[in-house]
Amino acid sequence: LAKFTPRTKKINSRTSVKQFGEHLILKAISLGIVLPFYSASLVETVQSDIASEKPHFLDVFREGTSRWLAWSVPAKGRMLPVWALLPSGICIGLSKYLFSVIIKGISTRLLSKHIQKREEKKGARSRDLTAINNEVELASNFISLVMSEVLFYPFETILHRIQLQGTRTIIDNLDTGKKLRNS
């Protein structure tokens, strides 16, 4: 979407509030476009081979497109329509993204200060600033990814259960280990 619109694809510390808002709108639109395909992929992933036929690798695109075309009424079964899934999917996706951006910014600043203090203790500054910047960026990306995945795991589990509602997939009960039938 960023290639077809004048909106900013990437943000940094110099991004204005208006650009950041446009970036979030672009992110929300892309999450909304991808959500039916993600839901179709999730259904194909958790379906038992015994209960259904072997999926073709293009079935995800066919199912996602059919969910988009059947906007208010789901294409088959008692699946929730796309419009019912969009608000929760977009809210969780944007919240996870914003949390990740905040954690990345905080960890970048803390790691940069830590490296600066470490170099001041040594009494010499490193000449290879790009290597240090890459190390800080890699570590802060890892920290933000792990923290956002851990924090949003329960919310994504709920969202996945909602997306699977009405699909007749078999889901394991993680508390007792028994098979449950989602209907």
N, C-alpha and C positions, 0 to 999 in steps of 0.2 A: 504493500500500500504506500510505503514511503516513496517509492520510485514514481508513483502516479500522482502524488500530492506534494505540495511544497512544505509539508510538515517535517519536523526534525525527527530523524530515526534514532539518533543517539543523543544522550544528554551528558552534560558535564557540569562542573562548578560554575561556569559562566552562563549557563542557560537561564533565560529570563522566565518569569512566572508564566507569561503568555505562551512561550515555547513549550514549557513543561506541561501546561494544560493541554495544548495541541498534541503533544506527545502521548499523554494519557488517553485522549480521545482516540488517537490512532491505535493505541494498544487495545482499547476496549472494542473497537470495531474489528480488529484482527482476531481477538478472542471470540467475539460473536460469530464471525464467519467460520472459524475453525471448530467451534463447539459441536455442531452436529456430526462432523466427521470424527471428532475425538470420541463422542458417545458411541458411534457405530463401531469404531475400533475397539472400544472397551467391551462392547457386547460380543464382538467376534472373539476377543481374547479370552473371556471367561466362559464362553459356551462350551459345554462338554461335547466331545466328538461323538459320543453315543446318542445324545439328544438331538443333534442336528447334522446336516451334511457338511462335508469338508469345505471350508470357505476358500474362495478364489482370492488371489491377492488384490484384485480390483473391487471386491465386494464392499470394502470400506467406502470407496468413492461412490459407488452406486447407492448404498444405504444412506450415506450422508447427504447426497443430493436428493434422494427421495424424502428424507426428513425435512430438508429445506423447502421442497416443493409442496409438501403437505404441511403447510405452516400451522394451521390451527388444529387439524385432526391428524394424529399419528398414522403412519402408513400401515402398520400392522399391530394387532394385539391391543393391549391396554397401555402402551408406552406413552409417556408424557410428551406433549407436543413441544416443539422447539421454543415457542414463546414462553413456556413455563420453565424451561431450563436456562434460558439466557440470563435473567437477572442474577441468579445465584452463581452461575459459572463465571460471569463477568466480574461480579463483586469479589469472589474468591481469587480469581486471577489477578485483578488489579491490586487487591490487598497484599497478596503474596509478592507481587512485583515491587510495590512501594516499600514493604518491609525489607525486601532484599536490597533495594537502593539505599535505604537508611543505614542498614547494617554495614553495607559495603563502604559507605562514606565514613562511618564511625571507625571501622576497622582500618581503613586506609590511613586516616589521621593518626590513630594510635600506633600503628606499625611504623609509620614514617617518623614519628617522634621517638619511638623506641630505637630505631636504627640511627637516628641523628644523635641521641644520647650515647649509644654504644660507640659511635665513631668519635665523639668528643672525648670519651674516656680513653680511647686509644691515642688520641692526640693528632690523628691524621684523617682526612676525608678521602673517601674512595674516589678514584678517577672515573670509574665505570658507573655513571649515574643511570644509564639505561638498564643495566643489569639489576641494580637496586630497585628501580621503579617497576621493572617487570616482576621482581620477586614480591614486592609489596602488592602489586595488582593481582598476582596469582593467589597469594595468601588471602587477600581480602575477598576475592571472588569465591574462594573455597569456603571461607568462614560464613559469608552471606548465604551461599547455597545450602550449606548444612543446616544453619539456623532456620532458614525459611522452610526447608523441607520438614524439619522436625516439628516446628511450630504449626505448620499448616496441614500436617498429616491427618489429624482428626477431621478437619473440615473437608479435605479432599475425599476422605473415606465416605463421609456423609453425601457429598456431591456424587460420588461414584454409585452409591446405593440408590440415589434418586434417579440417576441416568439409567440404571439397570431395572428400575421399576417397570413391571409389566412385560418383561422380556422372556420370562420362563427360563431363566438361567439358574443353575444350581450353584449355591454359594455355601462355602463352609462356615459354620458357626465357630468363630475363633475361641469362644469361651469353653464350649463343651466338646468340640471336634466333630459334632454331628453334621450331616449334610442337611441343608435347608433348601427348600424350593422357593424361589422368588417368583411370586405371581402377581 
